[in-house]
C-alpha cells in the first residue's frame, strides 16, 4: 500500500486497477492505446489476473461513485488531449466524382 495515494471515502486505501495503457513498437512504427473501466461487469475479471497485477482488485469509475458514461469520458479525454497537444482540425477532402 502506498501512503501517498488517496483513500476511498471509507478510509481504505484505493489500490484497485482502473485503467491500462499499452504501447508497442514494430518496424519503427508505434502503436498505443488506453483502456479505462467506466462501467464494466467487474465479475468478468474474476477468472483473470489483469496485467499480471494479482495483489489488488479491479474497479471502475462508476464503482468508485463517479456517475459517468462513456460519452463523458470521451469528452474529458478529448479536452485533456487538446490541453496537452492543442486543438487539431484535420480537413477532409471531398470525394472526387467521375463524370459519366
Biopython code that builds the backbone (N, CA, C, O; Angstrom):
import numpy as np
from Bio.PDB.StructureBuilder import StructureBuilder

atoms = [
    (1, "UNK", "N", (0.852, -1.176, 0.000)),
    (1, "UNK", "CA", (0.000, 0.000, 0.000)),
    (1, "UNK", "C", (0.894, 1.234, 0.000)),
    (1, "UNK", "O", (1.858, 1.325, 0.759)),
    (2, "UNK", "N", (0.556, 2.165, -0.855)),
    (2, "UNK", "CA", (1.337, 3.394, -0.975)),
    (2, "UNK", "C", (0.648, 4.511, -0.203)),
    (2, "UNK", "O", (-0.482, 4.873, -0.529)),
    (3, "UNK", "N", (1.306, 5.066, 0.816)),
    (3, "UNK", "CA", (0.665, 6.090, 1.650)),
    (3, "UNK", "C", (0.371, 7.390, 0.910)),
    (3, "UNK", "O", (-0.454, 8.180, 1.367)),
    (4, "UNK", "N", (1.024, 7.628, -0.218)),
    (4, "UNK", "CA", (0.790, 8.867, -0.957)),
    (4, "UNK", "C", (-0.471, 8.805, -1.822)),
    (4, "UNK", "O", (-0.851, 9.810, -2.422)),
    (5, "UNK", "N", (-1.115, 7.659, -1.894)),
    (5, "UNK", "CA", (-2.317, 7.503, -2.708)),
    (5, "UNK", "C", (-3.553, 7.903, -1.907)),
    (5, "UNK", "O", (-3.612, 7.670, -0.700)),
    (6, "UNK", "N", (-4.544, 8.506, -2.574)),
    (6, "UNK", "CA", (-5.763, 8.891, -1.860)),
    (6, "UNK", "C", (-6.547, 7.667, -1.411)),
    (6, "UNK", "O", (-6.481, 6.604, -2.028)),
    (7, "UNK", "N", (-7.281, 7.837, -0.338)),
    (7, "UNK", "CA", (-8.103, 6.749, 0.199)),
    (7, "UNK", "C", (-9.516, 6.848, -0.358)),
    (7, "UNK", "O", (-9.932, 7.893, -0.858)),
    (8, "UNK", "N", (-10.238, 5.751, -0.264)),
    (8, "UNK", "CA", (-11.650, 5.731, -0.620)),
    (8, "UNK", "C", (-12.430, 6.503, 0.437)),
    (8, "UNK", "O", (-11.884, 6.809, 1.497)),
    (9, "UNK", "N", (-13.695, 6.826, 0.173)),
    (9, "UNK", "CA", (-14.474, 7.579, 1.163)),
    (9, "UNK", "C", (-14.524, 6.928, 2.543)),
    (9, "UNK", "O", (-14.643, 7.631, 3.547)),
    (10, "UNK", "N", (-14.435, 5.594, 2.613)),
    (10, "UNK", "CA", (-14.471, 4.932, 3.922)),
    (10, "UNK", "C", (-13.092, 4.866, 4.585)),
    (10, "UNK", "O", (-12.961, 4.304, 5.672)),
    (11, "UNK", "N", (-12.061, 5.434, 3.945)),
    (11, "UNK", "CA", (-10.729, 5.479, 4.535)),
    (11, "UNK", "C", (-9.791, 4.368, 4.112)),
    (11, "UNK", "O", (-8.595, 4.433, 4.399)),
    (12, "UNK", "N", (-10.303, 3.339, 3.430)),
    (12, "UNK", "CA", (-9.425, 2.249, 2.997)),
    (12, "UNK", "C", (-8.596, 2.699, 1.798)),
    (12, "UNK", "O", (-9.044, 3.534, 1.013)),
    (13, "UNK", "N", (-7.393, 2.154, 1.654)),
    (13, "UNK", "CA", (-6.537, 2.563, 0.532)),
    (13, "UNK", "C", (-7.144, 2.192, -0.819)),
    (13, "UNK", "O", (-7.717, 1.115, -0.978)),
    (14, "UNK", "N", (-7.014, 3.082, -1.772)),
    (14, "UNK", "CA", (-7.518, 2.854, -3.127)),
    (14, "UNK", "C", (-6.398, 2.275, -3.974)),
    (14, "UNK", "O", (-5.572, 3.019, -4.502)),
    (15, "UNK", "N", (-6.361, 0.965, -4.107)),
    (15, "UNK", "CA", (-5.285, 0.316, -4.848)),
    (15, "UNK", "C", (-5.788, -0.599, -5.959)),
    (15, "UNK", "O", (-5.006, -1.380, -6.500)),
    (16, "UNK", "N", (-7.053, -0.527, -6.313)),
    (16, "UNK", "CA", (-7.577, -1.383, -7.372)),
    (16, "UNK", "C", (-7.217, -0.830, -8.749)),
    (16, "UNK", "O", (-7.064, 0.378, -8.928)),
    (17, "UNK", "N", (-7.085, -1.734, -9.713)),
    (17, "UNK", "CA", (-6.738, -1.362, -11.092)),
    (17, "UNK", "C", (-7.976, -0.790, -11.777)),
    (17, "UNK", "O", (-9.053, -1.384, -11.728)),
    (18, "UNK", "N", (-7.812, 0.368, -12.416)),
    (18, "UNK", "CA", (-8.932, 1.014, -13.097)),
    (18, "UNK", "C", (-8.650, 1.262, -14.573)),
    (18, "UNK", "O", (-9.578, 1.514, -15.342)),
    (19, "UNK", "N", (-7.382, 1.194, -14.982)),
    (19, "UNK", "CA", (-7.042, 1.506, -16.376)),
    (19, "UNK", "C", (-5.765, 0.797, -16.790)),
    (19, "UNK", "O", (-5.020, 0.277, -15.959)),
    (20, "UNK", "N", (-5.533, 0.790, -18.090)),
    (20, "UNK", "CA", (-4.298, 0.223, -18.644)),
    (20, "UNK", "C", (-3.879, 1.064, -19.844)),
    (20, "UNK", "O", (-4.715, 1.572, -20.591)),
    (21, "UNK", "N", (-2.581, 1.197, -20.010)),
    (21, "UNK", "CA", (-2.019, 1.895, -21.165)),
    (21, "UNK", "C", (-1.115, 0.909, -21.884)),
    (21, "UNK", "O", (-0.306, 0.230, -21.252)),
    (22, "UNK", "N", (-1.247, 0.828, -23.177)),
    (22, "UNK", "CA", (-0.417, -0.090, -23.954)),
    (22, "UNK", "C", (0.371, 0.639, -25.027)),
    (22, "UNK", "O", (-0.140, 1.537, -25.696)),
    (23, "UNK", "N", (1.615, 0.238, -25.177)),
    (23, "UNK", "CA", (2.479, 0.798, -26.219)),
    (23, "UNK", "C", (3.218, -0.354, -26.876)),
    (23, "UNK", "O", (3.717, -1.249, -26.194)),
    (24, "UNK", "N", (3.288, -0.332, -28.209)),
    (24, "UNK", "CA", (4.010, -1.365, -28.942)),
    (24, "UNK", "C", (4.788, -0.697, -30.065)),
    (24, "UNK", "O", (4.285, 0.201, -30.741)),
    (25, "UNK", "N", (5.997, -1.142, -30.248)),
    (25, "UNK", "CA", (6.815, -0.671, -31.363)),
    (25, "UNK", "C", (7.080, -1.846, -32.279)),
    (25, "UNK", "O", (7.489, -2.917, -31.830)),
    (26, "UNK", "N", (6.843, -1.640, -33.580)),
    (26, "UNK", "CA", (7.082, -2.700, -34.551)),
    (26, "UNK", "C", (7.542, -2.066, -35.856)),
    (26, "UNK", "O", (6.835, -1.255, -36.454)),
    (27, "UNK", "N", (8.715, -2.442, -36.278)),
    (27, "UNK", "CA", (9.277, -1.933, -37.535)),
    (27, "UNK", "C", (9.250, -0.411, -37.592)),
    (27, "UNK", "O", (8.833, 0.172, -38.592)),
    (28, "UNK", "N", (9.689, 0.218, -36.531)),
    (28, "UNK", "CA", (9.808, 1.672, -36.427)),
    (28, "UNK", "C", (8.463, 2.388, -36.418)),
    (28, "UNK", "O", (8.400, 3.592, -36.668)),
    (29, "UNK", "N", (7.396, 1.664, -36.136)),
    (29, "UNK", "CA", (6.066, 2.262, -36.036)),
    (29, "UNK", "C", (5.555, 2.016, -34.626)),
    (29, "UNK", "O", (5.665, 0.906, -34.106)),
    (30, "UNK", "N", (4.996, 3.054, -34.004)),
    (30, "UNK", "CA", (4.462, 2.889, -32.656)),
    (30, "UNK", "C", (2.941, 2.740, -32.703)),
    (30, "UNK", "O", (2.254, 3.391, -33.490)),
    (31, "UNK", "N", (2.451, 1.879, -31.850)),
    (31, "UNK", "CA", (1.024, 1.656, -31.658)),
    (31, "UNK", "C", (0.751, 1.932, -30.186)),
    (31, "UNK", "O", (1.573, 1.596, -29.334)),
    (32, "UNK", "N", (-0.371, 2.528, -29.879)),
    (32, "UNK", "CA", (-0.662, 2.835, -28.486)),
    (32, "UNK", "C", (-2.171, 2.791, -28.250)),
    (32, "UNK", "O", (-2.974, 2.889, -29.178)),
    (33, "UNK", "N", (-2.519, 2.643, -26.993)),
    (33, "UNK", "CA", (-3.931, 2.601, -26.648)),
    (33, "UNK", "C", (-4.132, 2.767, -25.158)),
    (33, "UNK", "O", (-3.192, 2.673, -24.368)),
    (34, "UNK", "N", (-5.363, 3.012, -24.794)),
    (34, "UNK", "CA", (-5.714, 3.175, -23.390)),
    (34, "UNK", "C", (-7.050, 2.472, -23.158)),
    (34, "UNK", "O", (-7.940, 2.503, -24.008)),
    (35, "UNK", "N", (-7.170, 1.848, -22.010)),
    (35, "UNK", "CA", (-8.427, 1.214, -21.604)),
    (35, "UNK", "C", (-8.770, 1.728, -20.212)),
    (35, "UNK", "O", (-7.961, 1.625, -19.289)),
    (36, "UNK", "N", (-9.951, 2.273, -20.065)),
    (36, "UNK", "CA", (-10.400, 2.794, -18.774)),
    (36, "UNK", "C", (-11.720, 2.114, -18.439)),
    (36, "UNK", "O", (-12.645, 2.106, -19.250)),
    (37, "UNK", "N", (-11.802, 1.550, -17.256)),
    (37, "UNK", "CA", (-13.026, 0.878, -16.817)),
    (37, "UNK", "C", (-14.054, 1.930, -16.411)),
    (37, "UNK", "O", (-13.947, 2.537, -15.345)),
    (38, "UNK", "N", (-15.046, 2.139, -17.267)),
    (38, "UNK", "CA", (-16.103, 3.096, -16.972)),
    (38, "UNK", "C", (-17.193, 2.409, -16.156)),
    (38, "UNK", "O", (-17.458, 2.803, -15.021)),
    (39, "UNK", "N", (-17.824, 1.389, -16.724)),
    (39, "UNK", "CA", (-18.882, 0.656, -16.011)),
    (39, "UNK", "C", (-18.961, -0.786, -16.502)),
    (39, "UNK", "O", (-20.029, -1.229, -16.925)),
    (40, "UNK", "N", (-17.857, -1.526, -16.455)),
    (40, "UNK", "CA", (-17.921, -2.920, -16.899)),
    (40, "UNK", "C", (-18.540, -3.806, -15.825)),
    (40, "UNK", "O", (-18.653, -3.405, -14.667)),
    (41, "UNK", "N", (-18.935, -5.001, -16.214)),
    (41, "UNK", "CA", (-19.341, -6.020, -15.249)),
    (41, "UNK", "C", (-18.050, -6.534, -14.618)),
    (41, "UNK", "O", (-17.332, -7.321, -15.234)),
    (42, "UNK", "N", (-17.753, -6.097, -13.402)),
    (42, "UNK", "CA", (-16.485, -6.445, -12.756)),
    (42, "UNK", "C", (-16.368, -7.936, -12.472)),
    (42, "UNK", "O", (-15.268, -8.427, -12.219)),
    (43, "UNK", "N", (-17.471, -8.661, -12.507)),
    (43, "UNK", "CA", (-17.426, -10.109, -12.326)),
    (43, "UNK", "C", (-16.642, -10.808, -13.420)),
    (43, "UNK", "O", (-16.112, -11.899, -13.210)),
    (44, "UNK", "N", (-16.565, -10.180, -14.594)),
    (44, "UNK", "CA", (-15.823, -10.779, -15.705)),
    (44, "UNK", "C", (-14.325, -10.837, -15.439)),
    (44, "UNK", "O", (-13.610, -11.587, -16.104)),
    (45, "UNK", "N", (-13.841, -10.062, -14.482)),
    (45, "UNK", "CA", (-12.420, -10.071, -14.156)),
    (45, "UNK", "C", (-12.062, -11.188, -13.175)),
    (45, "UNK", "O", (-10.887, -11.375, -12.859)),
    (46, "UNK", "N", (-13.055, -11.928, -12.693)),
    (46, "UNK", "CA", (-12.819, -12.963, -11.697)),
    (46, "UNK", "C", (-11.924, -14.096, -12.155)),
    (46, "UNK", "O", (-11.236, -14.702, -11.334)),
    (47, "UNK", "N", (-11.915, -14.395, -13.429)),
    (47, "UNK", "CA", (-11.132, -15.520, -13.928)),
    (47, "UNK", "C", (-9.790, -15.155, -14.518)),
    (47, "UNK", "O", (-9.104, -16.018, -15.066)),
    (48, "UNK", "N", (-9.393, -13.879, -14.419)),
    (48, "UNK", "CA", (-8.110, -13.459, -14.987)),
    (48, "UNK", "C", (-7.332, -12.633, -13.968)),
    (48, "UNK", "O", (-7.874, -12.204, -12.950)),
    (49, "UNK", "N", (-6.072, -12.423, -14.257)),
    (49, "UNK", "CA", (-5.231, -11.527, -13.462)),
    (49, "UNK", "C", (-4.867, -10.367, -14.389)),
    (49, "UNK", "O", (-3.904, -10.470, -15.149)),
    (50, "UNK", "N", (-5.620, -9.265, -14.339)),
    (50, "UNK", "CA", (-5.390, -8.164, -15.269)),
    (50, "UNK", "C", (-3.963, -7.622, -15.200)),
    (50, "UNK", "O", (-3.496, -7.202, -14.141)),
    (51, "UNK", "N", (-3.291, -7.637, -16.326)),
    (51, "UNK", "CA", (-1.919, -7.120, -16.464)),
    (51, "UNK", "C", (-0.954, -7.743, -15.463)),
    (51, "UNK", "O", (0.074, -7.146, -15.145)),
    (52, "UNK", "N", (-1.267, -8.923, -14.968)),
    (52, "UNK", "CA", (-0.378, -9.593, -14.028)),
    (52, "UNK", "C", (-0.393, -9.006, -12.629)),
    (52, "UNK", "O", (0.460, -9.352, -11.811)),
    (53, "UNK", "N", (-1.336, -8.131, -12.335)),
    (53, "UNK", "CA", (-1.427, -7.498, -11.014)),
    (53, "UNK", "C", (-2.353, -8.348, -10.152)),
    (53, "UNK", "O", (-3.575, -8.208, -10.215)),
    (54, "UNK", "N", (-1.763, -9.232, -9.346)),
    (54, "UNK", "CA", (-2.581, -10.146, -8.547)),
    (54, "UNK", "C", (-2.808, -9.665, -7.116)),
    (54, "UNK", "O", (-3.657, -10.211, -6.412)),
    (55, "UNK", "N", (-2.065, -8.657, -6.679)),
    (55, "UNK", "CA", (-2.185, -8.190, -5.296)),
    (55, "UNK", "C", (-3.367, -7.256, -5.058)),
    (55, "UNK", "O", (-3.705, -6.969, -3.909)),
    (56, "UNK", "N", (-4.003, -6.776, -6.137)),
    (56, "UNK", "CA", (-5.086, -5.813, -5.996)),
    (56, "UNK", "C", (-6.250, -6.219, -6.881)),
    (56, "UNK", "O", (-6.104, -7.041, -7.786)),
    (57, "UNK", "N", (-7.392, -5.638, -6.612)),
    (57, "UNK", "CA", (-8.582, -5.943, -7.390)),
    (57, "UNK", "C", (-8.720, -5.036, -8.601)),
    (57, "UNK", "O", (-7.768, -4.380, -9.023)),
    (58, "UNK", "N", (-9.925, -5.018, -9.146)),
    (58, "UNK", "CA", (-10.257, -4.197, -10.307)),
    (58, "UNK", "C", (-11.462, -3.351, -9.928)),
    (58, "UNK", "O", (-12.348, -3.808, -9.206)),
    (59, "UNK", "N", (-11.490, -2.130, -10.410)),
    (59, "UNK", "CA", (-12.612, -1.245, -10.124)),
    (59, "UNK", "C", (-12.996, -0.482, -11.385)),
    (59, "UNK", "O", (-12.408, -0.685, -12.448)),
    (60, "UNK", "N", (-13.971, 0.381, -11.261)),
    (60, "UNK", "CA", (-14.412, 1.210, -12.388)),
    (60, "UNK", "C", (-14.761, 2.597, -11.864)),
    (60, "UNK", "O", (-14.883, 2.807, -10.658)),
    (61, "UNK", "N", (-14.918, 3.532, -12.782)),
    (61, "UNK", "CA", (-15.301, 4.884, -12.377)),
    (61, "UNK", "C", (-16.647, 4.878, -11.664)),
    (61, "UNK", "O", (-16.810, 5.523, -10.629)),
    (62, "UNK", "N", (-17.618, 4.144, -12.222)),
    (62, "UNK", "CA", (-18.944, 4.079, -11.613)),
    (62, "UNK", "C", (-18.881, 3.377, -10.259)),
    (62, "UNK", "O", (-19.557, 3.791, -9.318)),
    (63, "UNK", "N", (-18.076, 2.319, -10.152)),
    (63, "UNK", "CA", (-17.928, 1.600, -8.888)),
    (63, "UNK", "C", (-17.339, 2.502, -7.801)),
    (63, "UNK", "O", (-17.611, 2.307, -6.616)),
    (64, "UNK", "N", (-16.540, 3.478, -8.199)),
    (64, "UNK", "CA", (-15.957, 4.421, -7.241)),
    (64, "UNK", "C", (-16.886, 5.587, -6.927)),
    (64, "UNK", "O", (-16.509, 6.511, -6.206)),
    (65, "UNK", "N", (-18.099, 5.542, -7.468)),
    (65, "UNK", "CA", (-19.080, 6.569, -7.155)),
    (65, "UNK", "C", (-19.096, 7.750, -8.111)),
    (65, "UNK", "O", (-19.676, 8.790, -7.796)),
    (66, "UNK", "N", (-18.467, 7.609, -9.278)),
    (66, "UNK", "CA", (-18.481, 8.674, -10.280)),
    (66, "UNK", "C", (-19.504, 8.312, -11.354)),
    (66, "UNK", "O", (-19.225, 7.459, -12.196)),
    (67, "UNK", "N", (-20.671, 8.932, -11.345)),
    (67, "UNK", "CA", (-21.724, 8.573, -12.300)),
    (67, "UNK", "C", (-21.435, 9.129, -13.696)),
    (67, "UNK", "O", (-22.033, 10.122, -14.110)),
    (68, "UNK", "N", (-20.523, 8.490, -14.409)),
    (68, "UNK", "CA", (-20.134, 8.952, -15.742)),
    (68, "UNK", "C", (-20.514, 7.915, -16.793)),
    (68, "UNK", "O", (-20.742, 6.744, -16.488)),
    (69, "UNK", "N", (-20.575, 8.376, -18.024)),
    (69, "UNK", "CA", (-20.841, 7.492, -19.157)),
    (69, "UNK", "C", (-19.604, 7.466, -20.046)),
    (69, "UNK", "O", (-18.662, 8.230, -19.838)),
    (70, "UNK", "N", (-19.615, 6.592, -21.027)),
    (70, "UNK", "CA", (-18.512, 6.546, -21.983)),
    (70, "UNK", "C", (-18.415, 7.874, -22.732)),
    (70, "UNK", "O", (-17.314, 8.338, -23.028)),
    (71, "UNK", "N", (-19.556, 8.488, -23.040)),
    (71, "UNK", "CA", (-19.545, 9.789, -23.723)),
    (71, "UNK", "C", (-18.877, 10.853, -22.851)),
    (71, "UNK", "O", (-18.123, 11.685, -23.355)),
    (72, "UNK", "N", (-19.154, 10.828, -21.541)),
    (72, "UNK", "CA", (-18.499, 11.764, -20.619)),
    (72, "UNK", "C", (-16.987, 11.577, -20.646)),
    (72, "UNK", "O", (-16.233, 12.549, -20.693)),
    (73, "UNK", "N", (-16.555, 10.323, -20.616)),
    (73, "UNK", "CA", (-15.121, 10.028, -20.639)),
    (73, "UNK", "C", (-14.499, 10.477, -21.956)),
    (73, "UNK", "O", (-13.408, 11.046, -21.960)),
    (74, "UNK", "N", (-15.179, 10.228, -23.071)),
    (74, "UNK", "CA", (-14.673, 10.668, -24.378)),
    (74, "UNK", "C", (-14.435, 12.174, -24.394)),
    (74, "UNK", "O", (-13.392, 12.635, -24.858)),
    (75, "UNK", "N", (-15.404, 12.942, -23.888)),
    (75, "UNK", "CA", (-15.259, 14.401, -23.863)),
    (75, "UNK", "C", (-14.111, 14.832, -22.957)),
    (75, "UNK", "O", (-13.357, 15.740, -23.303)),
    (76, "UNK", "N", (-13.973, 14.188, -21.799)),
    (76, "UNK", "CA", (-12.887, 14.532, -20.876)),
    (76, "UNK", "C", (-11.526, 14.202, -21.476)),
    (76, "UNK", "O", (-10.584, 14.983, -21.340)),
    (77, "UNK", "N", (-11.413, 13.052, -22.140)),
    (77, "UNK", "CA", (-10.142, 12.681, -22.777)),
    (77, "UNK", "C", (-9.807, 13.633, -23.920)),
    (77, "UNK", "O", (-8.650, 14.018, -24.090)),
    (78, "UNK", "N", (-10.810, 14.013, -24.700)),
    (78, "UNK", "CA", (-10.584, 14.955, -25.804)),
    (78, "UNK", "C", (-10.090, 16.290, -25.263)),
    (78, "UNK", "O", (-9.136, 16.860, -25.793)),
    (79, "UNK", "N", (-10.731, 16.790, -24.214)),
    (79, "UNK", "CA", (-10.323, 18.067, -23.626)),
    (79, "UNK", "C", (-8.909, 17.984, -23.060)),
    (79, "UNK", "O", (-8.113, 18.905, -23.246)),
    (80, "UNK", "N", (-8.590, 16.891, -22.374)),
    (80, "UNK", "CA", (-7.246, 16.727, -21.814)),
    (80, "UNK", "C", (-6.206, 16.635, -22.924)),
    (80, "UNK", "O", (-5.124, 17.210, -22.807)),
    (81, "UNK", "N", (-6.520, 15.921, -23.991)),
    (81, "UNK", "CA", (-5.605, 15.801, -25.129)),
    (81, "UNK", "C", (-5.343, 17.170, -25.743)),
    (81, "UNK", "O", (-4.200, 17.513, -26.043)),
    (82, "UNK", "N", (-6.413, 17.956, -25.929)),
    (82, "UNK", "CA", (-6.252, 19.289, -26.505)),
    (82, "UNK", "C", (-5.480, 20.216, -25.575)),
    (82, "UNK", "O", (-4.745, 21.081, -26.049)),
    (83, "UNK", "N", (-5.631, 20.054, -24.259)),
    (83, "UNK", "CA", (-4.852, 20.859, -23.311)),
    (83, "UNK", "C", (-3.362, 20.598, -23.470)),
    (83, "UNK", "O", (-2.553, 21.522, -23.373)),
    (84, "UNK", "N", (-3.000, 19.357, -23.711)),
    (84, "UNK", "CA", (-1.589, 18.983, -23.832)),
    (84, "UNK", "C", (-1.050, 19.280, -25.227)),
    (84, "UNK", "O", (0.022, 19.870, -25.357)),
    (85, "UNK", "N", (-1.770, 18.883, -26.265)),
    (85, "UNK", "CA", (-1.257, 18.945, -27.633)),
    (85, "UNK", "C", (-1.846, 20.070, -28.480)),
    (85, "UNK", "O", (-1.359, 20.333, -29.579)),
    (86, "UNK", "N", (-2.883, 20.735, -27.984)),
    (86, "UNK", "CA", (-3.543, 21.779, -28.759)),
    (86, "UNK", "C", (-4.634, 21.190, -29.624)),
    (86, "UNK", "O", (-4.604, 20.004, -29.956)),
    (87, "UNK", "N", (-5.608, 22.026, -29.994)),
    (87, "UNK", "CA", (-6.689, 21.526, -30.844)),
    (87, "UNK", "C", (-6.170, 21.214, -32.245)),
    (87, "UNK", "O", (-5.267, 21.877, -32.755)),
    (88, "UNK", "N", (-6.744, 20.224, -32.831)),
    (88, "UNK", "CA", (-6.330, 19.828, -34.178)),
    (88, "UNK", "C", (-7.566, 19.619, -35.034)),
    (88, "UNK", "O", (-8.498, 18.913, -34.651)),
    (89, "UNK", "N", (-7.552, 20.237, -36.179)),
    (89, "UNK", "CA", (-8.618, 20.026, -37.150)),
    (89, "UNK", "C", (-7.989, 19.418, -38.389)),
    (89, "UNK", "O", (-7.056, 19.980, -38.963)),
    (90, "UNK", "N", (-8.491, 18.293, -38.790)),
    (90, "UNK", "CA", (-7.970, 17.618, -39.974)),
    (90, "UNK", "C", (-8.977, 17.805, -41.093)),
    (90, "UNK", "O", (-10.096, 17.298, -41.015)),
    (91, "UNK", "N", (-8.583, 18.537, -42.147)),
    (91, "UNK", "CA", (-9.529, 18.733, -43.247)),
    (91, "UNK", "C", (-9.799, 17.419, -43.975)),
    (91, "UNK", "O", (-8.895, 16.615, -44.203)),
    (92, "UNK", "N", (-11.042, 17.228, -44.324)),
    (92, "UNK", "CA", (-11.442, 16.025, -45.053)),
    (92, "UNK", "C", (-11.762, 16.441, -46.479)),
    (92, "UNK", "O", (-12.604, 17.309, -46.708)),
    (93, "UNK", "N", (-11.089, 15.822, -47.427)),
    (93, "UNK", "CA", (-11.299, 16.154, -48.836)),
    (93, "UNK", "C", (-12.620, 15.578, -49.320)),
    (93, "UNK", "O", (-13.027, 14.486, -48.921)),
    (94, "UNK", "N", (-13.272, 16.325, -50.176)),
    (94, "UNK", "CA", (-14.492, 15.831, -50.806)),
    (94, "UNK", "C", (-14.122, 14.687, -51.742)),
    (94, "UNK", "O", (-13.110, 14.772, -52.437)),
    (95, "UNK", "N", (-14.908, 13.632, -51.778)),
    (95, "UNK", "CA", (-14.599, 12.546, -52.713)),
    (95, "UNK", "C", (-14.743, 13.041, -54.154)),
    (95, "UNK", "O", (-15.661, 13.796, -54.474)),
    (96, "UNK", "N", (-13.841, 12.613, -54.998)),
    (96, "UNK", "CA", (-13.916, 13.029, -56.402)),
    (96, "UNK", "C", (-15.061, 12.287, -57.084)),
    (96, "UNK", "O", (-15.329, 11.119, -56.802)),
    (97, "UNK", "N", (-15.712, 12.985, -57.969)),
    (97, "UNK", "CA", (-16.839, 12.388, -58.690)),
    (97, "UNK", "C", (-16.442, 12.220, -60.145)),
    (97, "UNK", "O", (-15.950, 13.147, -60.787)),
    (98, "UNK", "N", (-16.662, 11.051, -60.634)),
    (98, "UNK", "CA", (-16.339, 10.768, -62.034)),
    (98, "UNK", "C", (-17.490, 11.220, -62.924)),
    (98, "UNK", "O", (-18.662, 10.996, -62.622)),
    (99, "UNK", "N", (-17.125, 11.853, -64.015)),
    (99, "UNK", "CA", (-18.153, 12.272, -64.976)),
    (99, "UNK", "C", (-18.640, 11.048, -65.742)),
    (99, "UNK", "O", (-17.862, 10.157, -66.083)),
    (100, "UNK", "N", (-19.880, 11.026, -65.992)),
    (100, "UNK", "CA", (-20.234, 9.917, -66.815)),
    (100, "UNK", "C", (-21.571, 9.471, -66.743)),
    (100, "UNK", "O", (-21.942, 8.518, -67.428)),
]
sb = StructureBuilder()
sb.init_structure("model")
sb.init_model(0)
sb.init_chain("A")
sb.init_seg("    ")
for serial, (resi, resn, name, xyz) in enumerate(atoms, 1):
    if name == "N":
        sb.init_residue(resn, " ", resi, " ")
    sb.init_atom(name, np.array(xyz, "f"), 0.0, 1.0, " ", f" {name:<3s}", serial, name[0])
structure = sb.get_structure()
